Every structure is written in structure tokens, then in C-alpha cells.
Amino acid sequence: MYNLKGFVVILLIFSSIGVVGQTIDNKDQLTVAQDGSGDFSSIQKAINHVRDHAERRVTIVIKPGTYTEKIVIPAYKRNISLIGLDAERTIIQFQDFSGKDLTNPDPTGLSKMNTYNSYTILVSANDCKLENLTIVNSAGRVGQAVALHIDGDRIVVRNCKLIGNQDTLYLGRSGTRSYFENCTITGTTDFIFGAATAFFEKCTIISLSNSYITAAATVQEEKYGFVFSNCRLLAEAGVHKVFLGRPWRPYAKVVFLNSYFDQHIVAQGWDPWDGDKNFPEKYLTVTFAEYNTAGPGNQSAHRVDWAKELTAKQAKHYAKEKVLRGWKPES
């Protein structure tokens, strides 16, 4: 006799582990490899496979190779870690840029790409990690072309290389926090920009042309914008006139602590971004500051009069735990 009750129980069990109605499983680790030795050959396919709204972290291990993909971690795919086995040989690249013609206009009717969708990787989900990766926007010097765009909160980026030209790293959304440790970030103009709060620790910032490093758009309500601690500011040969930053918006906040500036950093340090008709004289409301700068670019006595030289007591207010509002990225 057919046991309908037992069948229903079995059906419910299989459904709970993801067998019925979907192909997504409960693995804590997936592997991406171009040679077919992993679970997937595409990083995006591995991300798509992760259960939506997961409470448990899923680590996607990426074997060495050059992955030409435009990658999105959507907001409903939280707790994902993308971990390369070797940052030098695990490269994710794409070549979109602002002004590029779109083959198919997007739902809003745009026919050309803009800065905000030019990314190689977009992280919209919270609590994600990127480690041991090289992330490249390979479009060249064609204007704004983002390598890494972060909109999520509590994002960790460790031991990564972010390579681009203008607008390499976009920290887009106010109220969010990102932590960068032992990363190398290269670019030409405004190549670290946006409205988020971010703490950079032991990072190397490399300027590829005479221009500006940061363009913060911190909102008035946020206490912290970009804080660089124990970082090194370097430049390619021939680069000799680089500003620490300029304000994209009136309440921009950027602070450098215990960092090394090479000789390419100009004496005045900061630029007011003159000529912005929407936000004139925004330099009057910014917070641009330094503490304990070293190297030939340390010319704090010649900085613009609207920038600050912090005291030791003031510098303590920019400790990592305070900037990140109690979030501990080590955990």
C-alpha cells in the first residue's frame, strides 16, 4: 500500500536541504578553477550558486588564472568570501568605462555606461571579504573606469591589488564601512573616492600621473570618511605633482596617520576643487588632516591653511575601532 505520509516526510527533508525546486546546496566552500578542477570555471557562477540571504559564510576559493568577468555580489548574497590562492597570479579583469556604448540600453533608458556601472567587481552585499586577488579595470586611460565598487557594509579587503586609472576604487554608499589591509591601490585621478567610511591599514597607494589621490563625498552626518594608517604613498617615475585629495562634496573627510609620503606629494597637500558651481567654496567645510607624516612629501608647514595638523590626542579619535564604529574586521 502506498505510504503517502512517509512520502511527504521525505519530500520535506529533501526540500529543506535544497534538492527540491532549486540546485543551490549548503556547501561552506566552493572552488573556481579555469582548468575544470573546481566546482565552477566562472566566479560569477559560483556566487550565483550560493544560497540567498545566507547566515553562514560561504568561501569561494579562486585558483590562479586570469578571469575576464564583470562580477556582482548582489545585496541578497551576504557572507561571501572571495579568496584567491595567490594575489600575483589570481587576476580578475574587465574593461568597461564611463561613456562606453551599451549594446542593449538598460531599463532606465541609458545608452552609455557611466562611472557607477563601469566596475569590474561590485560588492552590494554586507559582510563580504576579498583576499589575495588582483582586481583590474583594463580599459586604459579613457576616463572614469572603476575596478572595485563597494556598496555593502562591513566589507574586508586584504592582500589585494586594485589596479586602474581614474576612479579605481569607488566606496559608494554613506553609512557603510570597509576595511583595507595590506593592499596596493594604483590610479591617476580621484582613484579612491566616494561617500563611505573606510579604514586603510598598511596599504601602498601608487599615483600613475600628476593628479589627485582621493575625492571624498562624506555626508555631513558622518563623523569619518577615509582614514589611512601606516600607509605608503608612492608614484611612478616622472610623477611629481600629486595632491592628497580634493573634496567631491562639501563635507569630505580624509585623514592620514603615521604614513610615508614620497616626494611627489605637493607642499600644499590638498586642492579646493575650484569651479564646482553646485558646491562653491566647499573646502571651507571639509576635514582634511595629517598626523606624524614621514618622508620627503612631509611638508606640513606648507599645507593649505584650511587643512589640519592633528595633535597626538586628536589622532586617537581616528583609531580603527572608533572609525569603524565598533566593528572588528579581524573577527
C-alpha positions in Angstrom: 0.0 0.0 0.0 1.3 3.5 -0.9 2.5 5.3 2.2 1.6 8.9 1.5 2.6 10.2 4.9 6.1 8.8 4.6 6.5 10.3 1.2 5.5 13.7 2.4 8.1 13.5 5.2 10.8 12.5 2.8 9.8 15.3 0.4 10.1 17.9 3.2 13.5 16.6 4.2 14.8 16.9 0.7 13.2 20.3 0.3 15.0 21.6 3.4 18.4 20.7 2.0 17.8 22.3 -1.3 17.1 19.3 -3.5 13.6 20.1 -4.5 12.9 23.2 -6.5 16.5 24.5 -6.7 20.1 23.5 -7.4 21.7 25.6 -4.6 23.3 23.5 -1.9 24.7 24.1 1.6 28.4 23.9 0.9 30.6 26.2 3.0 33.3 26.2 0.4 33.3 26.3 -3.4 36.3 26.3 -5.7 36.7 28.1 -9.0 39.3 26.9 -11.5 39.7 27.6 -15.1 41.1 24.2 -15.8 38.0 22.4 -14.7 39.4 21.1 -11.4 37.0 23.1 -9.3 33.2 23.3 -8.8 33.0 26.1 -11.3 35.1 27.7 -14.0 33.4 31.1 -13.5 33.5 33.3 -10.4 30.1 34.7 -11.1 28.5 31.3 -11.5 29.9 30.3 -8.1 28.4 33.4 -6.5 25.1 32.7 -8.1 25.2 29.2 -6.6 25.4 30.5 -3.0 22.1 30.4 -1.1 20.3 33.8 -0.9 20.4 35.6 2.5 22.8 33.1 3.9 23.5 33.4 7.6 26.5 31.1 7.3 29.7 32.3 5.5 30.5 30.7 2.1 34.1 30.8 1.0 34.8 30.8 -2.8 38.4 29.7 -3.3 39.7 31.0 -6.6 42.7 29.2 -8.2 45.3 31.2 -10.1 44.4 32.4 -13.6 43.2 35.5 -15.4 39.4 35.7 -15.1 37.8 38.2 -17.6 34.5 38.7 -15.8 32.3 41.5 -14.7 31.3 40.3 -11.2 28.4 41.3 -8.9 27.8 40.1 -5.4 24.2 41.3 -5.0 22.7 42.6 -1.8 20.9 39.3 -1.1 24.2 37.2 -1.3 25.7 38.3 2.1 28.5 36.5 3.9 30.6 35.6 0.8 34.4 35.5 0.8 36.3 35.5 -2.5 39.7 34.1 -1.6 42.5 33.8 -4.2 45.3 31.4 -3.7 47.9 33.8 -5.0 47.3 37.6 -5.4 50.0 37.9 -8.1 48.5 35.1 -10.3 44.8 35.4 -9.5 43.6 38.2 -11.6 40.0 39.4 -12.2 39.7 41.9 -15.0 37.2 43.8 -17.2 37.3 46.8 -19.4 34.1 48.9 -19.0 34.3 52.7 -18.7 32.1 55.7 -18.5 30.8 56.7 -21.9 31.1 53.3 -23.4 28.2 52.5 -25.7 25.8 49.9 -24.3 24.8 47.2 -26.8 21.4 47.0 -25.1 20.2 50.1 -23.3 19.5 49.3 -19.6 15.9 49.5 -18.1 16.4 53.2 -17.3 17.0 54.0 -20.9 20.7 54.7 -20.6 22.5 54.0 -23.9 26.0 54.7 -22.5 27.8 53.3 -19.5 28.5 55.7 -16.5 31.1 55.7 -13.7 28.8 53.8 -11.4 28.3 50.7 -13.6 31.8 50.6 -15.1 33.1 48.3 -12.3 35.0 45.1 -12.6 33.6 43.9 -9.3 30.6 45.3 -7.5 30.0 44.3 -3.8 26.5 45.2 -2.8 26.1 42.6 -0.1 27.1 43.1 3.6 29.8 41.1 5.4 31.8 40.1 2.4 35.6 39.5 2.1 38.0 39.8 -0.7 41.5 38.4 -0.2 44.6 37.6 -2.2 43.3 39.0 -5.5 44.3 41.4 -8.2 41.3 43.3 -9.5 41.8 45.3 -12.6 39.9 47.7 -14.8 41.8 47.3 -18.0 40.0 49.9 -20.1 43.1 52.2 -20.0 43.2 56.0 -19.7 39.7 56.6 -21.1 38.2 58.5 -18.2 36.3 57.0 -15.3 36.7 53.3 -15.1 36.2 51.6 -11.7 38.0 48.4 -10.7 36.2 47.8 -7.3 32.9 49.3 -6.3 31.7 48.7 -2.8 28.1 49.5 -1.6 27.9 46.9 1.2 28.6 47.3 4.9 31.4 45.6 6.9 33.5 44.7 3.8 37.1 43.4 4.3 39.7 43.7 1.5 43.0 42.1 2.4 46.2 41.5 0.4 44.7 42.7 -2.8 45.9 44.8 -5.7 43.4 47.2 -7.1 44.6 48.5 -10.5 43.1 51.2 -12.7 43.5 54.7 -13.8 40.8 57.3 -13.0 38.3 56.2 -10.3 39.9 52.9 -9.4 38.2 52.3 -6.1 34.6 53.6 -5.5 33.3 53.5 -1.9 29.9 54.4 -2.9 27.3 54.4 -0.1 27.3 56.6 3.0 26.7 54.8 6.3 28.8 51.8 5.2 32.2 50.7 6.5 35.1 49.0 4.6 38.5 47.9 5.9 41.5 47.5 3.7 44.7 45.8 4.9 48.0 45.3 3.1 46.5 46.3 -0.2 48.1 48.1 -3.2 45.9 50.7 -4.9 47.0 52.4 -8.2 45.5 55.1 -10.3 45.6 58.5 -11.8 42.8 60.9 -10.8 40.5 60.6 -7.8 41.3 57.0 -7.7 39.9 56.5 -4.1 36.5 58.2 -4.0 33.0 58.1 -2.6 30.8 58.7 0.5 31.5 55.6 2.6 33.7 55.3 5.7 36.9 53.3 5.1 40.0 52.5 7.1 43.2 51.7 5.2 45.9 50.0 7.2 49.4 49.3 5.9 48.4 49.9 2.3 50.5 51.2 -0.6 48.9 54.0 -2.7 50.6 54.5 -6.1 50.0 57.5 -8.3 50.4 57.0 -12.0 50.1 60.7 -13.0 50.2 64.2 -11.7 46.7 64.5 -10.2 44.7 63.7 -7.1 44.5 60.7 -4.9 41.2 61.0 -3.0 37.9 62.5 -3.8 35.7 62.0 -0.7 32.0 62.7 -0.7 31.4 62.2 3.0 27.9 63.4 4.1 27.6 65.9 6.9 26.1 63.4 9.3 29.1 61.0 9.1 31.9 61.5 11.6 34.5 59.7 9.5 35.4 59.4 5.8 38.7 57.9 4.6 41.4 57.2 7.2 44.8 56.0 6.1 47.0 54.5 8.9 50.6 53.4 8.4 50.3 53.7 4.6 52.9 54.5 1.9 52.2 57.0 -0.8 54.4 56.3 -3.9 54.4 57.3 -7.5 55.6 56.1 -10.9 58.8 57.6 -12.3 58.3 61.1 -13.6 55.2 61.8 -11.4 56.0 64.9 -9.3 52.8 66.8 -8.6 50.1 64.9 -6.7 47.6 66.2 -4.2 46.4 64.1 -1.3 42.9 64.9 -2.3 40.1 67.3 -3.2 36.6 67.4 -1.9 34.0 65.8 -4.2 31.3 67.1 -1.8 31.3 69.9 0.9 31.8 67.7 4.0 34.6 65.5 2.6 36.7 63.9 5.3 40.2 62.4 4.8 42.9 61.8 7.4 46.4 60.3 7.1 48.1 58.9 10.2 51.7 57.7 10.7 52.1 57.5 6.9 55.0 57.9 4.5 54.8 60.4 1.7 57.3 60.3 -1.2 58.4 63.5 -2.9 55.6 63.5 -5.4 53.2 65.0 -2.8 52.9 68.8 -3.3 53.7 71.1 -0.5 50.1 72.5 -0.2 48.8 68.9 0.1 45.2 69.5 -0.7 43.2 71.1 -3.6 39.9 73.0 -3.0 38.3 71.8 -6.3 37.6 75.3 -7.6 35.0 75.8 -10.3 32.3 73.5 -9.0 29.2 75.6 -9.5 27.0 73.3 -7.5 29.2 73.4 -4.4 31.3 76.6 -4.4 33.8 77.1 -1.5 33.3 73.5 -0.3 36.8 73.5 1.1 35.6 75.6 4.0 33.6 72.7 5.4 36.0 69.8 4.8 38.1 67.8 7.2 41.5 67.1 5.7 44.2 66.3 8.2 47.5 64.6 8.9 49.4 63.2 11.9 53.0 62.2 12.1 53.7 62.2 8.4 57.2 61.0 7.3 59.2 61.1 4.0 60.1 63.8 1.6 56.5 64.7 0.9 56.1 65.7 4.6 55.7 69.4 4.2 53.0 70.0 6.8 54.3 73.6 7.5 53.3 74.5 3.9 49.9 72.9 3.8 46.8 74.9 2.8 45.5 76.9 5.8 42.2 75.0 5.8 43.9 71.6 6.4 44.8 70.4 9.9 47.8 69.0 11.6 46.5 66.8 14.4 47.9 66.5 17.9 48.6 63.1 19.4 45.4 63.5 21.4 43.3 64.3 18.4 44.8 61.4 16.4 43.5 59.0 19.0 40.0 59.8 17.8 40.9 58.2 14.5 41.7 54.8 15.9 40.4 51.9 13.9 37.7 50.8 16.4 36.3 54.3 16.5 36.3 54.9 12.8 34.6 51.5 12.2 32.1 52.2 14.9 32.9 49.1 17.0 33.0 46.6 14.1 36.1 44.4 14.3 37.1 43.2 10.9 39.5 40.6 12.4 36.6 38.6 13.7 
